[in-house]
Amino acid sequence: MPQLDTSTWFIMILSMFLTLFILFQLKISNHYYPENPMTKSAKITGQHNPWENKWTKIYSPLSLPPQ
């Protein structure tokens, strides 16, 4: 029964990883990534909602006194 020749396995595995690395680099380099994304300003707008100036309290049914 002949022996399995494993002398070229290291070269084949190394070349496979190198090829995969190059292919993934080429795939990733085709995408556009913005360098400095603009941050949204946190300005308060001049709109006023009717509930802003009114204080309300919501009672849950369990907190009401028994009737």
PDB file of N, CA, C, O and CB in Angstrom:
ATOM      1  N   MET A   1       0.854  -1.184   0.000  1.00  0.00           N
ATOM      2  CA  MET A   1       0.000   0.000   0.000  1.00  0.00           C
ATOM      3  C   MET A   1       0.903   1.252   0.000  1.00  0.00           C
ATOM      4  O   MET A   1       1.779   1.379   0.855  1.00  0.00           O
ATOM      5  CB  MET A   1      -0.973  -0.004   1.246  1.00  0.00           C
ATOM      6  N   PRO A   2       0.689   2.177  -0.961  1.00  0.00           N
ATOM      7  CA  PRO A   2       1.591   3.332  -1.065  1.00  0.00           C
ATOM      8  C   PRO A   2       1.316   4.380   0.019  1.00  0.00           C
ATOM      9  O   PRO A   2       0.201   4.512   0.524  1.00  0.00           O
ATOM     10  CB  PRO A   2       1.457   3.974  -2.447  1.00  0.00           C
ATOM     11  N   GLN A   3       2.336   5.088   0.341  1.00  0.00           N
ATOM     12  CA  GLN A   3       2.225   6.168   1.329  1.00  0.00           C
ATOM     13  C   GLN A   3       1.643   7.405   0.658  1.00  0.00           C
ATOM     14  O   GLN A   3       1.855   7.642  -0.531  1.00  0.00           O
ATOM     15  CB  GLN A   3       3.611   6.490   1.966  1.00  0.00           C
ATOM     16  N   LEU A   4       0.902   8.191   1.444  1.00  0.00           N
ATOM     17  CA  LEU A   4       0.330   9.428   0.936  1.00  0.00           C
ATOM     18  C   LEU A   4       1.396  10.516   0.970  1.00  0.00           C
ATOM     19  O   LEU A   4       1.990  10.778   2.016  1.00  0.00           O
ATOM     20  CB  LEU A   4      -0.917   9.845   1.760  1.00  0.00           C
ATOM     21  N   ASP A   5       1.634  11.145  -0.168  1.00  0.00           N
ATOM     22  CA  ASP A   5       2.659  12.176  -0.249  1.00  0.00           C
ATOM     23  C   ASP A   5       2.086  13.498   0.247  1.00  0.00           C
ATOM     24  O   ASP A   5       1.205  14.068  -0.397  1.00  0.00           O
ATOM     25  CB  ASP A   5       3.192  12.316  -1.697  1.00  0.00           C
ATOM     26  N   THR A   6       2.571  13.989   1.374  1.00  0.00           N
ATOM     27  CA  THR A   6       2.069  15.231   1.973  1.00  0.00           C
ATOM     28  C   THR A   6       3.071  16.364   1.856  1.00  0.00           C
ATOM     29  O   THR A   6       2.922  17.380   2.534  1.00  0.00           O
ATOM     30  CB  THR A   6       1.721  15.010   3.433  1.00  0.00           C
ATOM     31  N   SER A   7       4.074  16.222   1.028  1.00  0.00           N
ATOM     32  CA  SER A   7       5.124  17.233   0.958  1.00  0.00           C
ATOM     33  C   SER A   7       4.623  18.539   0.337  1.00  0.00           C
ATOM     34  O   SER A   7       5.177  19.598   0.630  1.00  0.00           O
ATOM     35  CB  SER A   7       6.305  16.702   0.159  1.00  0.00           C
ATOM     36  N   THR A   8       3.603  18.495  -0.500  1.00  0.00           N
ATOM     37  CA  THR A   8       3.118  19.722  -1.159  1.00  0.00           C
ATOM     38  C   THR A   8       1.922  20.348  -0.440  1.00  0.00           C
ATOM     39  O   THR A   8       1.425  21.389  -0.870  1.00  0.00           O
ATOM     40  CB  THR A   8       2.735  19.419  -2.599  1.00  0.00           C
ATOM     41  N   TRP A   9       1.460  19.736   0.633  1.00  0.00           N
ATOM     42  CA  TRP A   9       0.280  20.255   1.314  1.00  0.00           C
ATOM     43  C   TRP A   9       0.510  21.648   1.881  1.00  0.00           C
ATOM     44  O   TRP A   9      -0.365  22.509   1.795  1.00  0.00           O
ATOM     45  CB  TRP A   9      -0.132  19.315   2.422  1.00  0.00           C
ATOM     46  N   PHE A  10       1.678  21.867   2.455  1.00  0.00           N
ATOM     47  CA  PHE A  10       1.954  23.159   3.067  1.00  0.00           C
ATOM     48  C   PHE A  10       1.895  24.272   2.019  1.00  0.00           C
ATOM     49  O   PHE A  10       1.305  25.324   2.262  1.00  0.00           O
ATOM     50  CB  PHE A  10       3.329  23.144   3.758  1.00  0.00           C
ATOM     51  N   ILE A  11       2.495  24.044   0.873  1.00  0.00           N
ATOM     52  CA  ILE A  11       2.483  25.045  -0.205  1.00  0.00           C
ATOM     53  C   ILE A  11       1.066  25.268  -0.708  1.00  0.00           C
ATOM     54  O   ILE A  11       0.682  26.407  -0.976  1.00  0.00           O
ATOM     55  CB  ILE A  11       3.395  24.606  -1.372  1.00  0.00           C
ATOM     56  N   MET A  12       0.288  24.215  -0.839  1.00  0.00           N
ATOM     57  CA  MET A  12      -1.081  24.344  -1.342  1.00  0.00           C
ATOM     58  C   MET A  12      -1.967  25.111  -0.350  1.00  0.00           C
ATOM     59  O   MET A  12      -2.753  25.967  -0.754  1.00  0.00           O
ATOM     60  CB  MET A  12      -1.678  22.951  -1.618  1.00  0.00           C
ATOM     61  N   ILE A  13      -1.842  24.810   0.914  1.00  0.00           N
ATOM     62  CA  ILE A  13      -2.658  25.487   1.930  1.00  0.00           C
ATOM     63  C   ILE A  13      -2.245  26.947   2.041  1.00  0.00           C
ATOM     64  O   ILE A  13      -3.100  27.826   2.145  1.00  0.00           O
ATOM     65  CB  ILE A  13      -2.524  24.784   3.305  1.00  0.00           C
ATOM     66  N   LEU A  14      -0.954  27.212   2.019  1.00  0.00           N
ATOM     67  CA  LEU A  14      -0.464  28.583   2.080  1.00  0.00           C
ATOM     68  C   LEU A  14      -0.922  29.394   0.877  1.00  0.00           C
ATOM     69  O   LEU A  14      -1.338  30.542   1.034  1.00  0.00           O
ATOM     70  CB  LEU A  14       1.051  28.596   2.168  1.00  0.00           C
ATOM     71  N   SER A  15      -0.854  28.831  -0.301  1.00  0.00           N
ATOM     72  CA  SER A  15      -1.292  29.550  -1.498  1.00  0.00           C
ATOM     73  C   SER A  15      -2.807  29.742  -1.497  1.00  0.00           C
ATOM     74  O   SER A  15      -3.298  30.751  -2.004  1.00  0.00           O
ATOM     75  CB  SER A  15      -0.855  28.796  -2.765  1.00  0.00           C
ATOM     76  N   MET A  16      -3.553  28.795  -0.938  1.00  0.00           N
ATOM     77  CA  MET A  16      -5.002  28.942  -0.845  1.00  0.00           C
ATOM     78  C   MET A  16      -5.356  30.111   0.072  1.00  0.00           C
ATOM     79  O   MET A  16      -6.215  30.922  -0.275  1.00  0.00           O
ATOM     80  CB  MET A  16      -5.649  27.638  -0.331  1.00  0.00           C
ATOM     81  N   PHE A  17      -4.713  30.213   1.232  1.00  0.00           N
ATOM     82  CA  PHE A  17      -4.992  31.323   2.142  1.00  0.00           C
ATOM     83  C   PHE A  17      -4.597  32.660   1.528  1.00  0.00           C
ATOM     84  O   PHE A  17      -5.309  33.652   1.685  1.00  0.00           O
ATOM     85  CB  PHE A  17      -4.258  31.121   3.464  1.00  0.00           C
ATOM     86  N   LEU A  18      -3.483  32.689   0.840  1.00  0.00           N
ATOM     87  CA  LEU A  18      -3.055  33.919   0.191  1.00  0.00           C
ATOM     88  C   LEU A  18      -4.048  34.342  -0.891  1.00  0.00           C
ATOM     89  O   LEU A  18      -4.377  35.523  -1.003  1.00  0.00           O
ATOM     90  CB  LEU A  18      -1.660  33.743  -0.409  1.00  0.00           C
ATOM     91  N   THR A  19      -4.518  33.401  -1.672  1.00  0.00           N
ATOM     92  CA  THR A  19      -5.499  33.697  -2.721  1.00  0.00           C
ATOM     93  C   THR A  19      -6.811  34.177  -2.122  1.00  0.00           C
ATOM     94  O   THR A  19      -7.400  35.135  -2.623  1.00  0.00           O
ATOM     95  CB  THR A  19      -5.744  32.461  -3.592  1.00  0.00           C
ATOM     96  N   LEU A  20      -7.275  33.537  -1.068  1.00  0.00           N
ATOM     97  CA  LEU A  20      -8.514  33.967  -0.418  1.00  0.00           C
ATOM     98  C   LEU A  20      -8.367  35.358   0.180  1.00  0.00           C
ATOM     99  O   LEU A  20      -9.289  36.169   0.095  1.00  0.00           O
ATOM    100  CB  LEU A  20      -8.921  32.972   0.668  1.00  0.00           C
ATOM    101  N   PHE A  21      -7.225  35.642   0.780  1.00  0.00           N
ATOM    102  CA  PHE A  21      -6.990  36.964   1.348  1.00  0.00           C
ATOM    103  C   PHE A  21      -7.034  38.028   0.264  1.00  0.00           C
ATOM    104  O   PHE A  21      -7.660  39.072   0.447  1.00  0.00           O
ATOM    105  CB  PHE A  21      -5.647  37.006   2.077  1.00  0.00           C
ATOM    106  N   ILE A  22      -6.382  37.779  -0.851  1.00  0.00           N
ATOM    107  CA  ILE A  22      -6.377  38.748  -1.954  1.00  0.00           C
ATOM    108  C   ILE A  22      -7.780  38.937  -2.519  1.00  0.00           C
ATOM    109  O   ILE A  22      -8.182  40.064  -2.804  1.00  0.00           O
ATOM    110  CB  ILE A  22      -5.418  38.293  -3.068  1.00  0.00           C
ATOM    111  N   LEU A  23      -8.526  37.853  -2.682  1.00  0.00           N
ATOM    112  CA  LEU A  23      -9.895  37.972  -3.206  1.00  0.00           C
ATOM    113  C   LEU A  23     -10.793  38.771  -2.275  1.00  0.00           C
ATOM    114  O   LEU A  23     -11.575  39.603  -2.733  1.00  0.00           O
ATOM    115  CB  LEU A  23     -10.496  36.590  -3.432  1.00  0.00           C
ATOM    116  N   PHE A  24     -10.690  38.529  -0.979  1.00  0.00           N
ATOM    117  CA  PHE A  24     -11.514  39.284  -0.030  1.00  0.00           C
ATOM    118  C   PHE A  24     -11.113  40.754   0.006  1.00  0.00           C
ATOM    119  O   PHE A  24     -11.970  41.628   0.141  1.00  0.00           O
ATOM    120  CB  PHE A  24     -11.402  38.678   1.373  1.00  0.00           C
ATOM    121  N   GLN A  25      -9.823  41.032  -0.113  1.00  0.00           N
ATOM    122  CA  GLN A  25      -9.384  42.419  -0.148  1.00  0.00           C
ATOM    123  C   GLN A  25      -9.938  43.131  -1.380  1.00  0.00           C
ATOM    124  O   GLN A  25     -10.351  44.288  -1.294  1.00  0.00           O
ATOM    125  CB  GLN A  25      -7.853  42.496  -0.132  1.00  0.00           C
ATOM    126  N   LEU A  26      -9.949  42.455  -2.512  1.00  0.00           N
ATOM    127  CA  LEU A  26     -10.496  43.056  -3.723  1.00  0.00           C
ATOM    128  C   LEU A  26     -11.994  43.289  -3.608  1.00  0.00           C
ATOM    129  O   LEU A  26     -12.508  44.306  -4.075  1.00  0.00           O
ATOM    130  CB  LEU A  26     -10.203  42.176  -4.925  1.00  0.00           C
ATOM    131  N   LYS A  27     -12.700  42.340  -2.979  1.00  0.00           N
ATOM    132  CA  LYS A  27     -14.142  42.503  -2.787  1.00  0.00           C
ATOM    133  C   LYS A  27     -14.445  43.685  -1.882  1.00  0.00           C
ATOM    134  O   LYS A  27     -15.337  44.484  -2.170  1.00  0.00           O
ATOM    135  CB  LYS A  27     -14.750  41.231  -2.203  1.00  0.00           C
ATOM    136  N   ILE A  28     -13.697  43.796  -0.781  1.00  0.00           N
ATOM    137  CA  ILE A  28     -13.946  44.860   0.187  1.00  0.00           C
ATOM    138  C   ILE A  28     -13.564  46.222  -0.392  1.00  0.00           C
ATOM    139  O   ILE A  28     -14.216  47.222  -0.092  1.00  0.00           O
ATOM    140  CB  ILE A  28     -13.167  44.596   1.484  1.00  0.00           C
ATOM    141  N   SER A  29     -12.524  46.273  -1.210  1.00  0.00           N
ATOM    142  CA  SER A  29     -12.075  47.556  -1.745  1.00  0.00           C
ATOM    143  C   SER A  29     -13.062  48.152  -2.743  1.00  0.00           C
ATOM    144  O   SER A  29     -12.965  49.339  -3.057  1.00  0.00           O
ATOM    145  CB  SER A  29     -10.727  47.394  -2.403  1.00  0.00           C
ATOM    146  N   ASN A  30     -14.006  47.364  -3.247  1.00  0.00           N
ATOM    147  CA  ASN A  30     -15.001  47.880  -4.193  1.00  0.00           C
ATOM    148  C   ASN A  30     -16.125  48.634  -3.500  1.00  0.00           C
ATOM    149  O   ASN A  30     -16.904  49.312  -4.171  1.00  0.00           O
ATOM    150  CB  ASN A  30     -15.582  46.744  -5.007  1.00  0.00           C
ATOM    151  N   HIS A  31     -16.235  48.539  -2.185  1.00  0.00           N
ATOM    152  CA  HIS A  31     -17.300  49.213  -1.456  1.00  0.00           C
ATOM    153  C   HIS A  31     -16.866  50.622  -1.074  1.00  0.00           C
ATOM    154  O   HIS A  31     -15.686  50.890  -0.850  1.00  0.00           O
ATOM    155  CB  HIS A  31     -17.692  48.413  -0.203  1.00  0.00           C
ATOM    156  N   TYR A  32     -17.838  51.502  -1.006  1.00  0.00           N
ATOM    157  CA  TYR A  32     -17.566  52.886  -0.622  1.00  0.00           C
ATOM    158  C   TYR A  32     -17.915  53.067   0.845  1.00  0.00           C
ATOM    159  O   TYR A  32     -19.049  52.820   1.255  1.00  0.00           O
ATOM    160  CB  TYR A  32     -18.366  53.885  -1.506  1.00  0.00           C
ATOM    161  N   TYR A  33     -16.949  53.494   1.625  1.00  0.00           N
ATOM    162  CA  TYR A  33     -17.161  53.793   3.029  1.00  0.00           C
ATOM    163  C   TYR A  33     -16.868  55.274   3.247  1.00  0.00           C
ATOM    164  O   TYR A  33     -15.777  55.735   2.911  1.00  0.00           O
ATOM    165  CB  TYR A  33     -16.267  52.895   3.942  1.00  0.00           C
ATOM    166  N   PRO A  34     -17.809  56.026   3.799  1.00  0.00           N
ATOM    167  CA  PRO A  34     -17.540  57.460   4.020  1.00  0.00           C
ATOM    168  C   PRO A  34     -16.441  57.638   5.066  1.00  0.00           C
ATOM    169  O   PRO A  34     -16.407  56.939   6.079  1.00  0.00           O
ATOM    170  CB  PRO A  34     -18.833  58.201   4.469  1.00  0.00           C
ATOM    171  N   GLU A  35     -15.550  58.584   4.799  1.00  0.00           N
ATOM    172  CA  GLU A  35     -14.421  58.784   5.699  1.00  0.00           C
ATOM    173  C   GLU A  35     -14.839  59.488   6.980  1.00  0.00           C
ATOM    174  O   GLU A  35     -14.490  59.042   8.074  1.00  0.00           O
ATOM    175  CB  GLU A  35     -13.335  59.578   5.006  1.00  0.00           C
ATOM    176  N   ASN A  36     -15.586  60.589   6.856  1.00  0.00           N
ATOM    177  CA  ASN A  36     -16.023  61.343   8.025  1.00  0.00           C
ATOM    178  C   ASN A  36     -17.535  61.528   7.965  1.00  0.00           C
ATOM    179  O   ASN A  36     -18.010  62.481   7.347  1.00  0.00           O
ATOM    180  CB  ASN A  36     -15.301  62.716   8.105  1.00  0.00           C
ATOM    181  N   PRO A  37     -18.286  60.654   8.580  1.00  0.00           N
ATOM    182  CA  PRO A  37     -19.741  60.842   8.540  1.00  0.00           C
ATOM    183  C   PRO A  37     -20.136  62.102   9.299  1.00  0.00           C
ATOM    184  O   PRO A  37     -19.599  62.393  10.368  1.00  0.00           O
ATOM    185  CB  PRO A  37     -20.466  59.615   9.131  1.00  0.00           C
ATOM    186  N   MET A  38     -21.069  62.832   8.740  1.00  0.00           N
ATOM    187  CA  MET A  38     -21.525  64.068   9.364  1.00  0.00           C
ATOM    188  C   MET A  38     -22.432  63.729  10.545  1.00  0.00           C
ATOM    189  O   MET A  38     -23.316  62.878  10.441  1.00  0.00           O
ATOM    190  CB  MET A  38     -22.267  64.970   8.337  1.00  0.00           C
ATOM    191  N   THR A  39     -22.200  64.405  11.660  1.00  0.00           N
ATOM    192  CA  THR A  39     -23.054  64.188  12.818  1.00  0.00           C
ATOM    193  C   THR A  39     -24.275  65.090  12.711  1.00  0.00           C
ATOM    194  O   THR A  39     -24.182  66.229  12.254  1.00  0.00           O
ATOM    195  CB  THR A  39     -22.284  64.453  14.136  1.00  0.00           C
ATOM    196  N   LYS A  40     -25.400  64.576  13.131  1.00  0.00           N
ATOM    197  CA  LYS A  40     -26.622  65.363  13.099  1.00  0.00           C
ATOM    198  C   LYS A  40     -26.606  66.352  14.263  1.00  0.00           C
ATOM    199  O   LYS A  40     -26.216  66.009  15.379  1.00  0.00           O
ATOM    200  CB  LYS A  40     -27.876  64.447  13.164  1.00  0.00           C
ATOM    201  N   SER A  41     -27.029  67.563  13.990  1.00  0.00           N
ATOM    202  CA  SER A  41     -27.050  68.559  15.055  1.00  0.00           C
ATOM    203  C   SER A  41     -28.214  68.284  16.002  1.00  0.00           C
ATOM    204  O   SER A  41     -29.273  67.807  15.591  1.00  0.00           O
ATOM    205  CB  SER A  41     -27.154  69.985  14.468  1.00  0.00           C
ATOM    206  N   ALA A  42     -27.996  68.590  17.262  1.00  0.00           N
ATOM    207  CA  ALA A  42     -29.005  68.333  18.283  1.00  0.00           C
ATOM    208  C   ALA A  42     -29.714  69.637  18.657  1.00  0.00           C
ATOM    209  O   ALA A  42     -29.944  69.909  19.835  1.00  0.00           O
ATOM    210  CB  ALA A  42     -28.364  67.684  19.532  1.00  0.00           C
ATOM    211  N   LYS A  43     -30.052  70.428  17.661  1.00  0.00           N
ATOM    212  CA  LYS A  43     -30.741  71.691  17.935  1.00  0.00           C
ATOM    213  C   LYS A  43     -32.185  71.428  18.350  1.00  0.00           C
ATOM    214  O   LYS A  43     -32.831  70.499  17.865  1.00  0.00           O
ATOM    215  CB  LYS A  43     -30.698  72.614  16.697  1.00  0.00           C
ATOM    216  N   ILE A  44     -32.663  72.246  19.236  1.00  0.00           N
ATOM    217  CA  ILE A  44     -34.054  72.154  19.657  1.00  0.00           C
ATOM    218  C   ILE A  44     -34.881  72.977  18.671  1.00  0.00           C
ATOM    219  O   ILE A  44     -34.604  74.154  18.439  1.00  0.00           O
ATOM    220  CB  ILE A  44     -34.247  72.658  21.142  1.00  0.00           C
ATOM    221  N   THR A  45     -35.870  72.358  18.112  1.00  0.00           N
ATOM    222  CA  THR A  45     -36.690  73.059  17.127  1.00  0.00           C
ATOM    223  C   THR A  45     -37.685  73.971  17.835  1.00  0.00           C
ATOM    224  O   THR A  45     -37.937  73.820  19.030  1.00  0.00           O
ATOM    225  CB  THR A  45     -37.430  72.055  16.214  1.00  0.00           C
ATOM    226  N   GLY A  46     -38.237  74.902  17.099  1.00  0.00           N
ATOM    227  CA  GLY A  46     -39.159  75.871  17.667  1.00  0.00           C
ATOM    228  C   GLY A  46     -40.579  75.347  17.796  1.00  0.00           C
ATOM    229  O   GLY A  46     -41.462  76.098  18.210  1.00  0.00           O
ATOM    230  N   GLN A  47     -40.829  74.112  17.465  1.00  0.00           N
ATOM    231  CA  GLN A  47     -42.182  73.570  17.561  1.00  0.00           C
ATOM    232  C   GLN A  47     -42.518  73.258  19.018  1.00  0.00           C
ATOM    233  O   GLN A  47     -41.692  72.738  19.768  1.00  0.00           O
ATOM    234  CB  GLN A  47     -42.326  72.300  16.689  1.00  0.00           C
ATOM    235  N   HIS A  48     -43.757  73.592  19.398  1.00  0.00           N
ATOM    236  CA  HIS A  48     -44.223  73.291  20.748  1.00  0.00           C
ATOM    237  C   HIS A  48     -45.414  72.359  20.659  1.00  0.00           C
ATOM    238  O   HIS A  48     -46.351  72.593  19.897  1.00  0.00           O
ATOM    239  CB  HIS A  48     -44.592  74.585  21.519  1.00  0.00           C
ATOM    240  N   ASN A  49     -45.364  71.322  21.434  1.00  0.00           N
ATOM    241  CA  ASN A  49     -46.462  70.375  21.475  1.00  0.00           C
ATOM    242  C   ASN A  49     -47.411  70.782  22.588  1.00  0.00           C
ATOM    243  O   ASN A  49     -46.977  71.356  23.587  1.00  0.00           O
ATOM    244  CB  ASN A  49     -45.950  68.928  21.681  1.00  0.00           C
ATOM    245  N   PRO A  50     -48.695  70.498  22.436  1.00  0.00           N
ATOM    246  CA  PRO A  50     -49.648  70.932  23.465  1.00  0.00           C
ATOM    247  C   PRO A  50     -49.405  70.291  24.829  1.00  0.00           C
ATOM    248  O   PRO A  50     -49.811  70.850  25.848  1.00  0.00           O
ATOM    249  CB  PRO A  50     -51.050  70.624  23.018  1.00  0.00           C
ATOM    250  N   TRP A  51     -48.767  69.160  24.867  1.00  0.00           N
ATOM    251  CA  TRP A  51     -48.574  68.488  26.150  1.00  0.00           C
ATOM    252  C   TRP A  51     -47.282  68.904  26.838  1.00  0.00           C
ATOM    253  O   TRP A  51     -47.015  68.424  27.939  1.00  0.00           O
ATOM    254  CB  TRP A  51     -48.583  66.992  25.954  1.00  0.00           C
ATOM    255  N   GLU A  52     -46.476  69.763  26.254  1.00  0.00           N
ATOM    256  CA  GLU A  52     -45.222  70.140  26.884  1.00  0.00           C
ATOM    257  C   GLU A  52     -45.431  70.993  28.130  1.00  0.00           C
ATOM    258  O   GLU A  52     -44.735  70.804  29.128  1.00  0.00           O
ATOM    259  CB  GLU A  52     -44.357  70.881  25.898  1.00  0.00           C
ATOM    260  N   ASN A  53     -46.375  71.924  28.090  1.00  0.00           N
ATOM    261  CA  ASN A  53     -46.584  72.830  29.213  1.00  0.00           C
ATOM    262  C   ASN A  53     -47.611  72.311  30.212  1.00  0.00           C
ATOM    263  O   ASN A  53     -47.873  72.966  31.221  1.00  0.00           O
ATOM    264  CB  ASN A  53     -47.015  74.176  28.705  1.00  0.00           C
ATOM    265  N   LYS A  54     -48.184  71.169  29.954  1.00  0.00           N
ATOM    266  CA  LYS A  54     -49.257  70.662  30.798  1.00  0.00           C
ATOM    267  C   LYS A  54     -48.745  69.445  31.564  1.00  0.00           C
ATOM    268  O   LYS A  54     -48.219  68.504  30.970  1.00  0.00           O
ATOM    269  CB  LYS A  54     -50.517  70.302  29.950  1.00  0.00           C
ATOM    270  N   TRP A  55     -48.905  69.471  32.900  1.00  0.00           N
ATOM    271  CA  TRP A  55     -48.486  68.345  33.711  1.00  0.00           C
ATOM    272  C   TRP A  55     -49.670  67.413  33.887  1.00  0.00           C
ATOM    273  O   TRP A  55     -50.748  67.835  34.306  1.00  0.00           O
ATOM    274  CB  TRP A  55     -47.932  68.812  35.082  1.00  0.00           C
ATOM    275  N   THR A  56     -49.468  66.171  33.571  1.00  0.00           N
ATOM    276  CA  THR A  56     -50.549  65.202  33.726  1.00  0.00           C
ATOM    277  C   THR A  56     -50.030  64.017  34.527  1.00  0.00           C
ATOM    278  O   THR A  56     -48.835  63.720  34.524  1.00  0.00           O
ATOM    279  CB  THR A  56     -51.098  64.739  32.341  1.00  0.00           C
ATOM    280  N   LYS A  57     -50.933  63.360  35.202  1.00  0.00           N
ATOM    281  CA  LYS A  57     -50.579  62.170  35.961  1.00  0.00           C
ATOM    282  C   LYS A  57     -51.534  61.070  35.554  1.00  0.00           C
ATOM    283  O   LYS A  57     -52.746  61.276  35.502  1.00  0.00           O
ATOM    284  CB  LYS A  57     -50.632  62.427  37.501  1.00  0.00           C
ATOM    285  N   ILE A  58     -50.995  59.916  35.269  1.00  0.00           N
ATOM    286  CA  ILE A  58     -51.814  58.781  34.867  1.00  0.00           C
ATOM    287  C   ILE A  58     -51.911  57.843  36.062  1.00  0.00           C
ATOM    288  O   ILE A  58     -50.901  57.382  36.593  1.00  0.00           O
ATOM    289  CB  ILE A  58     -51.217  58.050  33.609  1.00  0.00           C
ATOM    290  N   TYR A  59     -53.133  57.573  36.470  1.00  0.00           N
ATOM    291  CA  TYR A  59     -53.366  56.672  37.591  1.00  0.00           C
ATOM    292  C   TYR A  59     -53.633  55.268  37.069  1.00  0.00           C
ATOM    293  O   TYR A  59     -54.437  55.081  36.156  1.00  0.00           O
ATOM    294  CB  TYR A  59     -54.545  57.165  38.459  1.00  0.00           C
ATOM    295  N   SER A  60     -52.971  54.301  37.637  1.00  0.00           N
ATOM    296  CA  SER A  60     -53.305  52.933  37.276  1.00  0.00           C
ATOM    297  C   SER A  60     -54.492  52.501  38.135  1.00  0.00           C
ATOM    298  O   SER A  60     -54.649  52.990  39.253  1.00  0.00           O
ATOM    299  CB  SER A  60     -52.078  51.972  37.470  1.00  0.00           C
ATOM    300  N   PRO A  61     -55.320  51.605  37.638  1.00  0.00           N
ATOM    301  CA  PRO A  61     -56.518  51.188  38.395  1.00  0.00           C
ATOM    302  C   PRO A  61     -56.191  50.584  39.753  1.00  0.00           C
ATOM    303  O   PRO A  61     -57.007  50.684  40.669  1.00  0.00           O
ATOM    304  CB  PRO A  61     -57.311  50.184  37.590  1.00  0.00           C
ATOM    305  N   LEU A  62     -55.040  49.969  39.916  1.00  0.00           N
ATOM    306  CA  LEU A  62     -54.708  49.342  41.184  1.00  0.00           C
ATOM    307  C   LEU A  62     -54.330  50.362  42.259  1.00  0.00           C
ATOM    308  O   LEU A  62     -54.407  50.051  43.448  1.00  0.00           O
ATOM    309  CB  LEU A  62     -53.578  48.364  40.989  1.00  0.00           C
ATOM    310  N   SER A  63     -53.922  51.575  41.865  1.00  0.00           N
ATOM    311  CA  SER A  63     -53.515  52.548  42.851  1.00  0.00           C
ATOM    312  C   SER A  63     -54.682  53.405  43.337  1.00  0.00           C
ATOM    313  O   SER A  63     -54.516  54.193  44.268  1.00  0.00           O
ATOM    314  CB  SER A  63     -52.435  53.422  42.284  1.00  0.00           C
ATOM    315  N   LEU A  64     -55.843  53.269  42.732  1.00  0.00           N
ATOM    316  CA  LEU A  64     -57.004  54.047  43.165  1.00  0.00           C
ATOM    317  C   LEU A  64     -57.578  53.442  44.452  1.00  0.00           C
ATOM    318  O   LEU A  64     -57.494  52.231  44.657  1.00  0.00           O
ATOM    319  CB  LEU A  64     -58.089  54.091  42.047  1.00  0.00           C
ATOM    320  N   PRO A  65     -58.153  54.271  45.307  1.00  0.00           N
ATOM    321  CA  PRO A  65     -58.761  53.704  46.514  1.00  0.00           C
ATOM    322  C   PRO A  65     -59.976  52.856  46.159  1.00  0.00           C
ATOM    323  O   PRO A  65     -60.653  53.129  45.167  1.00  0.00           O
ATOM    324  CB  PRO A  65     -59.164  54.822  47.491  1.00  0.00           C
ATOM    325  N   PRO A  66     -60.259  51.831  46.958  1.00  0.00           N
ATOM    326  CA  PRO A  66     -61.430  50.962  46.657  1.00  0.00           C
ATOM    327  C   PRO A  66     -62.721  51.755  46.839  1.00  0.00           C
ATOM    328  O   PRO A  66     -62.830  52.606  47.722  1.00  0.00           O
ATOM    329  CB  PRO A  66     -61.443  49.689  47.582  1.00  0.00           C
ATOM    330  N   GLN A  67     -63.683  51.457  45.992  1.00  0.00           N
ATOM    331  CA  GLN A  67     -64.973  52.186  46.052  1.00  0.00           C
ATOM    332  C   GLN A  67     -66.062  51.300  46.626  1.00  0.00           C
ATOM    333  O   GLN A  67     -67.207  51.733  46.753  1.00  0.00           O
ATOM    334  CB  GLN A  67     -65.391  52.686  44.647  1.00  0.00           C
TER     335      GLN A  67
END
